[in-house]
Amino acid sequence: MRLLGDTANQTVVFTVAQALMQGHVATGQVVTADAASWQCDVKNRWPDGSAKIVLLSGAVQLGSQATATLTLGVAAAPAAAAPLSLADLQATGFAATLDFSGVGSVSWAAADLAAPFMSWVQGPQMSSWIYRKPVGSDAHLVAWMELRCYKSGAVEALVWLENGYLRVANPGARSGTVTLTVAGSQRYSGAVTLANHQRMVVAQGTRWTHWLDGRQAVIPQHDVAYLMQTRLVPNYRARTASTSALFARLPGRYTPLDQGSYPTAMGSGGYDPSIGLLPEWDVAYCSTSADARAYLAVMINACCAGRYGTHFRDETTHRPMRLSSYPTLTVGDGAGISSAGSSSTNSVTPTASGAVPPTYASSHHPSMGYMAYLLSGWHYFAEECQFVATLNYLKQQDVSRQGSKGLLLSEVGANTTRGAAWAWRTLGQAVCVSPDDDPVRVDLAASLDANVAYYHQRYVATSNNPLGLVAPYSNYNAPASPYTSAIWMDDFFTAAAAYVRDLGVAADTTRYDAFLVWKFRSVIGRLGAGGADEFAYPYAAQYTVNYAPSALANFANGSGPWYADWGQVARAMAIPTAAAAGAALDSGYPTDATSYWGNLMAALCMAVDHGAAGSAAAWQRVSTASNFSVVAATLNDAPVWGLVPR
């Protein structure tokens, strides 16, 4: 790992997160480094007890190029040392005031620092705490602050304003000038309209935190090859040059509630760089080998996620909601949430007034906050993942989601097949970054396990479509036969379900793996050699394919009627049978990195990684196609779908 600073030959303090491969850092061990001071805090563990995500803190000397390289290793955990305390934080003299004109102001200093809302890290090199205070007498507006206190006396603060309670009456927009001072120095001032259920990091420019002494934070450069090996992010083949046009699409400065790289209208049809297992800005961190510009884009876009009305904080716990506490609650009007379902008990969040946040569509929503947490370890970004996952729960009709189980049904219009895929991904990521002892995680993990049980029962325990296709949300050929639908959405679902399995967050891995064996048929079956009983691989990337021979096909009980195999589908669709070795990829815009082939490649690479029968041969056919090199080259500048098997 490298650390990039702004001034040469100085000692800097830092905290970064580090994802770890399963089994790499066993129980009783920690990550070590050749740094002057060092601390390793384990926040999550793999099922075998080995560390999964750790926070690394310490001090290091930057060299003449204002950089330092840390060689990470593994050793037995050191003897416990006294952690930095609240008294140590108070001794730094830290003080901050946040004013929202016309609403009120809050201040933290001295005795205020002795009463945090929660502790996040306790250690001898760095301890951190989270604070909250209502702004004036406003029933919704709350100022939050996450403080990191270092042994040297340095303090770093991430400050945000939030307008997002779950069931408090009369939610609405709040407008005024927001001003933040730290240690008597103004750090931010700007006119703001904070719509309901938005939140804003109170900062601007190239920073999202504030140091007590005004210093600039160092930028970490992780070993991205190792990061991808952990499986907490997919394995990307793309290698983006430092001169790539991709950088022109990435934000370099942060403004509260700014659009960043998010779509102008979330939910619009067609390709968008935000759609994928990870969005383009997160993938860019991997494809550019941790370029500092990509790091800034990851963090800025994670802060910009606050612009969406997805932040429904439970006023009884002051945390993201627990699903088990609200089995029939659904989201009300005014938060800009598209395709929201109803409640069987009329239990709905209060209708909001005033300015409406930009539209949030779960059918097209990107991963939000996940990569930022994997790189930085700020609690704020872990909560961002939790907020999005719980909103995906709230927006569904309570009967279809089966109450607090939070089922993500692929055929329900509030989801759509692609929406169920992205919600499954977000749910898995939220479980992954939530600390193991977090009560919110307990419910999110239970929801994930409920989804595994449901899909296994429906498609494996009960005989169902032998093609490996989950029920889609519509028959594109309705009311006529055959039953056709968007196969690229099903590829999203395949890739997302397999990716979440890699995160190591599901309890019932036996049923999960059995479901994936069935699910991988949907991609492998379309990549045959082209015999009379096969679907020829050059034509695999269609917009729609036949799902069943009849418009009356019954997915609910699995009775069909069904095609017996993908060969029958190919004959019904008049797919050519000849597919000589090396034949060019044909359908689905094969030389476009953003095409249906890109969607398919993510599912195929996941199938190979999971050892699915026939997947290696399918990958061989695709990767040796005469025009595959053209496809691969385009991925360098548009890397979202640029996966490769491990």
N, C-alpha and C positions, 0 to 999 in steps of 0.2 A: 504494500500500500504506500502511495505517495501522498504527501501533504503539500499543498501549494499555498504560500503566503504572499503578502504584499511588500514585505521588508526583509532584506537579507540579514543574515547573521544575528538573529534574535531568537529568544526562547518564546515559544507560543504554547498555549494550552488548547486542548481540543477534546471533543467527544464525537465519535462516529459509531454507526452501527456496522456490524459484520455478520452476514449470513454464513452458515457453516454446513458442510456436508454431513449427512447422517453418519454417526460413528466416528467422526474425526476428532471431536473433543468430548471424551467420555465423562461420565459422572465422576466428580472429584477432580476434574481437570479444568484449566482455564487457558485462554489464549494469552500468549506472552509476546513481547516485542522488545527490540533494543532501543528503548526510550528512557529518558532520564527518570521519569515517573510514569507509573502505569497502573491501570485498574481495569478489570474485566467483570462485567455484570451480566449474568445469564438471565434473559427475559423469557425465553421459550426453549422447550426441549422437544426432540424427536421422540417417537414412541419407545425407542430403546433407551431413553434417558440421556442420550448425548445432547450437547448444546446445539440449538438451531439458530437462534438470533442472540447476539451478545452486543452490549454497548461497551466500547473501548474508550477510555479517558486517560489523559495524562499530559505531560509536557515534553516538548522536543525542541532541539536546536535546529533552526533553519540554516541552510548553507548559503554560499555566496550567490546562488541563483534563487534564493528565497524558497527553496524546496527541501524536503526531508523525505527519505525513504525508510519505511519501517519494515523490517523483516519479521513476519509473524511466525510464531511457533506455538507449541503446546507443552504444558508442564502441569505438575500437581498444583492444586490451588494453594496459595500461600496462607499462612496463619492469619486469622481474622485481625484486622486493625480497626481502631476507632474511626468511625465515619465522621465526615464533616457534619456539623450539627446546625440547627437553626441559630444557635448563638454565634457560630462562625459566620453565618450569612448576615446576621445583624451587625456583626463587627465590621463588615465591609462598608457600612454606611449607605448601602443601596436604598434608593428612594425613587418612586415613580408616581406620576399623576397623569390620569387620563380624563380629559374633559370633553363632554358632548354638549355643545352649546344648546341651550333651551331645554335640556333634559337633566343634566347633572354632571357631577364629576366624582371620581374615586381616587384615593391615594393609598399607597403602601409605603410604610417606613417604620423602622423601629419595632414597636410592639405588634404592628400588623403582620410582620414577617414571622411572628411566633405562632401563627394560627393558619397554616396552609389547609387547603381543601383536601389534598392528598400528597403523599410522598411518592416519587417516581423512582429515584435511585438513591441509595445510601452507600457511600464509599469514602475511603481516605483521600482520594485525589479529586473526586467530584461527587457532590450530592445535588439532587434536584427535587423541587417541590412545585406544586400547582396551586394557584390561588384564584379566588373568584370574589367579586363584589357586584351587587346590583348597582346600576347607574341611576342615581337619584331615587325617585319613588316609582320609576317605570316598572311595570309588572313583567316586562319581557326582556329588557335590555340588560345584559350582564357583561362586565369586563373581566377578562381572564388573563392570567399571566403564568408562564412556565419559566422558572428560574433555575439556572445551573450555576452552582457556586463551586469554585475551584480552590485548591489548597493555597495557591498563590494569592488569593484574595480577589481574583478576577470573577466577574459575574456576567452571565449572558442571559438575556430575557427575550422570550417570544411572547408578544402581547397580542390579544385579539378581542374584538367585540362580537357579541353573539346576540341574535334576535330570534330565538327559536325554541320556545317551550312546546311541550307536547299537547297539553290540554288546557292551558291557561286561557281564559276568555279574551276575546278581542285582539287577536294578533294583527299586526299591521306594520306599515313602513314607519321608519324613524329617520328624520332628516335634520342635519345640523353640521357644524364644523367640529371635527374630531381633532384634538390636539394631545400629543403625548410628550411629556418631559421626563427625562431620566437624569437623576442627580442635578436637577436644575437646568439642564440643557434640553432645548426643544429638539425632539427627534422626528416628529411628524406633525403636520397640520394640513388638513384638507376638508373640503366640503363633501359630505357623504349623504346618500340616501340608502339606508340599510333596510331592504325589504324583508318581509316576514321570512323566518327560517333561513336567512343568510347569515354568514359570519365573515369577518374581515380581519386578516392579519394587519396590525397597525404598523406599517412600515412602507417604504417605497424604494425604488431604484434597484440596486444589485444586492440588497440585503433584506432579510425578513426578520432578523433579530437585532437586538441592541445590547452592546457591551457597556458596562458601567464606566469604563475608561475610554469609550469611543473607538476601540480597536476594530479592525476588520477580522472576521473569522477566516480560518484557513479552509481551503477547498480540498476535500479528499478525492483521491483517484484510486478506486478499488481495483483489484485484479479481476477484470470482468470475465476472464476465462474461468477462474475459480467460482465467481458468482454464478455463472450459468451451470457449472457442474453441481452446485448445491441443489438444483432443480426448483429453487424458489422463484427463478425466472426461467423462461424457455431458453432453448439453445439456438442462438441466431448465427447464421452463416455470413450475414452481410458484413462488409468491411467498408465503412464510410470514410472517404478521404477528408482531410482537414479543409479542403477547398470546395467540398460538396455544396450544391445548392440547398441541401437540407438545412444548413445552418441559417439560411435566410428565413426559413419558416419557424424558427425557434425564437421565443421571446428572450430578450436580454435584460429587460428591466421589469420590475414589478410595480403595479399600481393596484390598490385595493379594488376588488370586485371587477377587475379587468377581464376581458374575454380570454386573454392568453392564446393558447393554441386550440381552445375548444371551438366546436362548430358554431357558426352564426345561428343556426337553427337545429338543435339536437333533435334527431328524428327524421331529418330529410333523407330521401333515398340516395343511393349511390355510395361510392367509396368516400371515406373520410379518414384522415390520418389518426383520428382519435379511436377508431374502431379496431379492435384486435385483442389478443390475449393481454398485451400491453399496448398502450398508445405509442405513437411515433416518438414522442419526446423521451419516454422511458426506454424504448428500444435503442434510441440514439446513444444513450449512455453506454450500452453494450457494444453497438456497432462502431463507435468512434474510439473505443478503448478508453473510456472515461474522460473524454475531452471536457475541459472546464466549462465550455459553453453549453454542452449537453447537461452537465450537472446543474448549472443555473436554470436551464429550462425545466428540468425535473422538479426542482424546488419551487420555482415561480408558478408553474402550472398547478402544483399541489396546493399552493396558497390560493390561486385563482378559483379553485373548486368551491371556495366559499360563496361564490356568486349564485350558486343554485340553492333552491329552497328545500334542501334535503336534511336540514339539521334540526331534527325534532328531539330535543333533550328532555328527558323525564324530569319534571319539576319536583318529584318526590325523592329522587336520588341524585339529581344533577349530573347524571351520566346518560349516555345513549340508552334507549329503552331496552328492557329485557322482554323478549317475545312472550315468555310465559306469563307476564303480568298483564298482557293485553291481547287475549286470544281472538277477540272479535273487533278490535279497533281498526279502522281504516282511515286513510288520509282524506281531509276535507278539501274545500275549494280555496283557491287564492294563492297557492304556493307554486304554481306553474308546473304541476306534476301531470303529465299526460297519461291518458288511459287508466285512470284510477277506478278501482272497483268499489262496490257498496258493502255495507255491513248488515248482516242478518239481524242484528240487534239495534240498528241505528246508532251504533257507537262510532262516532266520527270526530276527528279533530276539528276544533272550532274554525269556522270560515274566516279567512283573512281579508283585510281591506287594504286599500292603497296600492302602491306600486307592486307589480307582480314580478317575481324573479324570472330570469330567462327559463325557457321551457326545459324541463328535465324529462327525458324519455328513456326508460329502462331498456327499451328495445335497441337503443343505440348508445348506451352510456359507456364511457371509458372507465378503466381502472383509475381510481382517484386516491391519491395519498399513499398508495402501497409502496411504490419504489422510493418515494421520498423518505418513508420510514425505514426501509431497508438500508438506506445510505446514511441517514442522520440520527435515527433513534428518538426524535422528538415525539412525545406522547400525542401532541396535536395531530400528527399525521396518522397515527394508529386509530385515533378517534374518527378521523375523516373516513377511513375504511368502514368503521362500525356504523357511522351515520348512513352511509350509502346503502350498506347491507340491510339495515333496519328499515330504511325508506322503501327499498324494494319489497320488503314484507308488508309494510303499511299500505302500499298502493294496490295490493291485490284484494279481491273480494275474499272475505274471511272463510266462506264455505269452500271455495276452490282450493285455497291454500291449506285447508283443514286446520283452521285455528292456529295455535302457536307452533304447529309443525312447520309452517312456512314452506309448504311444497311449491316448487317452481315448475308448473305444468307447461309443457311445450306447446300444447294445443289451445291454451287460454289466451284470448285476445289481449288481455292486460299485459301479457308477457310477449307473445309471439315466440316462435321457436328460437329466433336469435336472442330475444330478450331473456328467455329462460337460460340460454347459454351464458350470456354475460352476467346475469344475476347469480348463477352457480359459481362463475369465476370470482365475482366480488364477495360472495359469501365465504368461499374458501380462503380468499386473501384476508378477509376480516378475521377469521378464526386464526389464521397463521400469525398475524401480527399482534393479536390480543395476548397479553401476558397470560401464562398458564393459570394464574390464580384470579383472573378477572371474572366476576360473576356474569358480565355481559357475554364473555366468551362461552360460558357454559351453555347458554341458550342458543347462541349461533352454531356451536358445534352440534347440539342436539338437532337443530334444524337440518344441518348438513347430513347427519346420520338418518334422519327421517326421509330425506330425499333419496339417499342411497337405497334404503329399504323399499321405498315406493317403486322406484324404477326397476329394481331387481325383481320385485314381486310381479310387476306388470309385464316385463319383457323377457325375464329368464325363468322364474318359477312357473309362469303361465306361458304356454306356447303363444307366440305372437309373430309379427312380421319377420320372416327369415332373412330379410335384407339388412337388418340392423338399423332401421329407420324409426325414430320416435314419432309419435303422432304429431303432425304439423297443425298449425292453427287454421289452415284453410286449404281447400281443394281448388287450385288455380283453374281447373277445367270444369268446375261446378256449373250446372248440375249434371253435366255429362260424364261419361266414363271414357277413358280410364281416370283414376284418381292421380292427379299430378300436383307437385308442390316444389318449393324452392330448395333444391339439394344443397346449395351453398349455405343456407341457414343450418341445415343438419350438420354440415361440416363444422360450423361454429360450435355446435353442441358437442360433437365428438371431441374436438380439440380442447374445449373448456373443461369437460368432465375429466378427461385424461390429465390435463394440467393440474387440476385440483387434487387428483389422486397423488401426484408427485409432491404436493405440499405436506403430506404426512399428517393430515388433520382429521381424517375419518377413522372412526373406531372400528367399524365392521369392514375390514379390508377384504375379507373373503367374498362377501356379496358384491362389494364395489368392483373387484377384479372380474368377477363373473359377468357383471353387467358390461364392463368394458370389452370383454371377449366378444359378447354379442354385438356391442355398438360398433366395434371396429370393422364389422362386416360391411357397413355402409360405405366405407371408403375403399377398403381392399377389394371388395367385389366389383368395383368400377374400374379396376386397373389390371384387368386380365390381359393375356397375351393375344387375344383376338380369335380364339377358336370358336367353333359353332355354338358352343355352350357357354361362352364367356362374353363379358362386356369389354370391348377393346379399349385399352388404356388411353390412346390419343384423344378419345371423345368423352373422357370422364368428367370434364368440367363444364357441365351444362348449367343453364339458368334454372330449368325445371327438369325433372325426370318423372317417370311413372312410379308411383308408390304402390299402387295396387291396380288390378284390372277393372275394378268396379268402383263407381262413385259411392257405393253403399258399404265400402269396406269398413269393418268394425274394429277399430283400434282398442276400444274400451275393454272388450273381453277377449281380444286376440283372434277372433274367428275369421277375420278377413272378409272375402277371399283374398289370397295373396298370390303373387308370383312365387314359384318354387325357388328361384335363384336369379342372380343378376343376368345370366344368359337369356332368360325369358324376357327380362326387361329390355335388353338390347334388341332382341328380335321384334318386340312390340313397338320399339321406337325406331326400327330400321337402322340401327347402328351398324356400320360396316364390320365384317368379321375379320378382314385381313389386317394384321398389325405386325409387320416384320420387326425384328429387333432393330432398335434405333429409329423407328418411325417417328416423325415429327409430332409433337403435341399439336392438336388441331383445334378443338372447340374451346370456347371460353376465353378468348383473347390471350393465347399462351405466352406472348412475349411482353405482356404488361404485368408489372409487379403488383398491381392493385386489382388483378382480375380474379375470376373464379378459381383459376389455378392456384393463386396465392392462398385462398381460403382452404382449398383442398390440401395444399402442401402442409399446412399446420396440422390438420387431422392425420395425414399420412405419417409425418415425422413422429407424432406422438404414438401412433400405432407401432412404428418400428422400435421406438424407445421402450415400449411395454412388451416387446417380443410377440406381438400378435401373429398368428399363423398366416403366412403368405405375405406379410408386410415387407420383408427384406426383398423378396422377388419383385414386389410392386414398386418399391423404391428404386431398384436396379433398372426396371423398365423406364421409369420416369426420368431418372437422373442421367441415363444414357441416350435419351431421345436426341435427335439431331439438332433440335433448336433449344435444348434445355440451357445451354451456356448463355444464350441471349436472355432467358428469363433470369438466370442467376445474376447476371451483370446488372440488370435493372434494379435488383434488390438493394444494391449498395446505397443508392440515393433515396430509396423508398423502402425501408427495411422492415416494416411492420410484419409482413408475411414471410420474411426471410429466414425461416427455421431450417435446421438440418438435423438429421438423427444424431444422437450422441454416439 
